[in-house]
Amino acid sequence: MNLDHVFVCGHPALDFAATLRARRTVRFEMFVTPERLNAWYLDCGLVDTITPGDDQDVREATTVREAVYRLITNRRLGEPFDREALAVLNGAARKPPVTPQLTLTGRHNEATPEQALATVARQAVELLSGPDVPLLKECGNPECTRVYIDRSRGMRRQWCGMDSCGNKIKAAAYRARKKTPSATTAR
C-alpha cells in the first residue's frame, strides 16, 4: 500500500477520516508513528512547522479520526449522530487550535500536535454543520471507504479520485469486457 498521504476528498476533515484506508477489508493505518501523524498535518497544509509528537498524540488523533468518520457516516446516511462520537469530536474542538502568526516573511503556522488536532476537529464541526452535507458521497470502489464532497456537474462523480480509485475500477471493467466473448463472436 502506498504510504503517501492523499488529499482527494475536498475537505481536510474528510481527508483526515480517510487516513485509515480500506476499512472494510485490509484496514491500512496511515498514522503508525508520531512522525507519520505530523507529516499529515504538514502535507495537508494545516501547519508550516509542528513540534514533535508522541504515541499519546497518535492515540488521540486516531480516536478523533474514528469519531469524525462515525459522524460523517451518520450525516451521510441521514442517521442521528452517535453521542459518544459527538463528545469526542467536541472535546477535541474545544482545545486551542493552530494560531497563525505574522512574520517578516508572511504568515506562519506553528503548532503542537494537540493544536493541529483541535483545528481538524473544528473543521469537522464546520463541515458537518454546513452546506456541503448533501454533497457527501462514499467512493464507488467497494474496497475504498473514503467520503468526498461531490461538486461535479449533476453530482455524478463516482470515485474519491480518478488516480486512486476511478482508473483501477475502469481498467478492471475494461479487462472483464475483453475476456467476455461478444455475442457476434460466439456465432
Secondary structure, 3 states (H helix, E strand, C coil): CCCCCCCCCCCHHHHHHCCEECCCCCCEECCCCHHHHHHHHHHCCCCCEECCCCHHHHHHHHHHHHHHHHHHHHHHHCCCCCHHHHHHHHHHHCCCCCEEEEECCEEEEEECHHHHHHHHHHHHHHHHCCCCHHHEEECCCCCCCCEEECCCHHHCCCCCCHHHHHHHHHHHHHHHHHHCCCHHHHC
